[in-house]
Amino acid sequence: MQPKPYIEQWIRADIRNLTAYHVPNATGLIKLDAMENPHTWPDTMRQEWATLIQQVHVNRYPDPSATRLKSTLRTQMGIPSTADILLGNGSDELIQILALAVGSNTSVILAVEPSFVMYRMLADWARVRYIGIPLNPIDFSLDLATVLAAIAEYKPAVIFLAYPNNPTGNLFDADAIREIIRTTAGLVVIDEAYAPFTDATFLNEVLQYANVLVLRTLSKMGLAGLRLGYLVGHADWIIELDKVRMPYNINVLTQETAVFALQHKNLLDNQTHNICAERERLQHSLATLPGVLAYPSQANFILLRVAYATKIMQQLKDAGILIKCLHGSHPLLDNCLRITVGTAAENAILLTALTDIIHRLQL
Ligand SMILES: *Cc1c(COP(=O)(O)O)cnc(C)c1O
């Protein structure tokens, strides 16, 4: 007995044609592929945390509205007191909630490209039409005229803008974003996953518009394993979106740990400041390598364009370092690599290996 005929009958054809999101095995490698914070917690803090976790009642459902976590987020992340918050199991889940809530056979989700791949994936799963508008090929800035023309043509329900953008690392022009907000009849979601690495934010403006939400995550600031994202905006938006949220989507361990970690936000801030300083050092060193174009970054990673991206990625892997090869993922990313900023020691190992590989490839 084979399930195949059943699958062909019942699994949607568009789902059958998808390839699952691939996460490479990083065992034993220096992991510079996924924008994680490489720093850990001091032992005293881990002990304190372990004591706290011992008291958690895993036999009970979590607080469905995560009240204490939300109020901690509000004070520690500077969320305007009049804005409402929706929590997600990672910001990925919040993108999915948005796609589900607007999903219909006429709605469109629009994003610029290259950007975060989950916008398209989650639109596809929810069967919402997805439109990707290319960025300027030279510097990955917003092509405002083309975006405005696409807004007029497709009348998107939601526009996703990552600020700073992944995988390019740059911030889009804030006034261009404001013009998009004023022009579209739809919702604009500003995805600030990399907020810990830049001063730029729309958080203070979110309530000035009727059609803006700011999406954030704790992942890139050092808590990727917890899976906690948050969406900030007018209560009226949050009330509607909350209706398609799983009742207990934020588990007890995440709620307790996130509150604890946010009470130690100084430590996380020190770590992200260190990452920013390392980013600048790495940026300068990479720029001296022959045949390497290192794009400026306001995030915790650097996009590179090289001569032989696939080869370099593979040879770095052979040398024990995992980075992300973006070659083939989008026409504007030909021969591009994305390197997450690691610890000073990891970055030094990376630079030595990369310098060596590039010299050998040039011979
Ligand atoms: C990493 C990333 C996210 C996803 O974050 P999670 O909260 O870990 O799901 C969202 N948006 C962008 C632009 C990202 O790079």
Ligand as a Chemical Component Dictionary entry (heavy atoms), coordinates in Angstrom:
data_LIG
# 
_chem_comp.id                   LIG 
_chem_comp.type                 NON-POLYMER 
_chem_comp.pdbx_formal_charge   0 
_chem_comp.three_letter_code    LIG 
# 
loop_
_chem_comp_atom.comp_id 
_chem_comp_atom.atom_id 
_chem_comp_atom.alt_atom_id 
_chem_comp_atom.type_symbol 
_chem_comp_atom.charge 
_chem_comp_atom.model_Cartn_x 
_chem_comp_atom.model_Cartn_y 
_chem_comp_atom.model_Cartn_z 
_chem_comp_atom.pdbx_ordinal 
LIG C1 C1 C 0 15.082 36.561 10.194 1  
LIG C2 C2 C 0 13.986 37.420 9.654  2  
LIG C3 C3 C 0 12.668 37.303 10.101 3  
LIG C4 C4 C 0 12.183 36.103 10.862 4  
LIG O1 O1 O 0 12.411 36.119 12.153 5  
LIG P1 P1 P 0 11.795 35.048 13.155 6  
LIG O2 O2 O 0 11.208 35.938 14.194 7  
LIG O3 O3 O 0 12.955 34.280 13.611 8  
LIG O4 O4 O 0 10.737 34.235 12.471 9  
LIG C5 C5 C 0 11.724 38.182 9.628  10 
LIG N1 N1 N 0 12.049 39.138 8.740  11 
LIG C6 C6 C 0 13.288 39.272 8.263  12 
LIG C7 C7 C 0 13.578 40.339 7.280  13 
LIG C8 C8 C 0 14.294 38.405 8.697  14 
LIG O5 O5 O 0 15.512 38.504 8.170  15 
# 
loop_
_chem_comp_bond.comp_id 
_chem_comp_bond.atom_id_1 
_chem_comp_bond.atom_id_2 
_chem_comp_bond.value_order 
_chem_comp_bond.pdbx_ordinal 
LIG C1 C2 SING 1  
LIG C2 C3 SING 2  
LIG C2 C8 DOUB 3  
LIG C3 C4 SING 4  
LIG C3 C5 DOUB 5  
LIG C4 O1 SING 6  
LIG O1 P1 SING 7  
LIG P1 O2 DOUB 8  
LIG P1 O3 SING 9  
LIG P1 O4 SING 10 
LIG C5 N1 SING 11 
LIG N1 C6 DOUB 12 
LIG C6 C7 SING 13 
LIG C6 C8 SING 14 
LIG C8 O5 SING 15 
# 
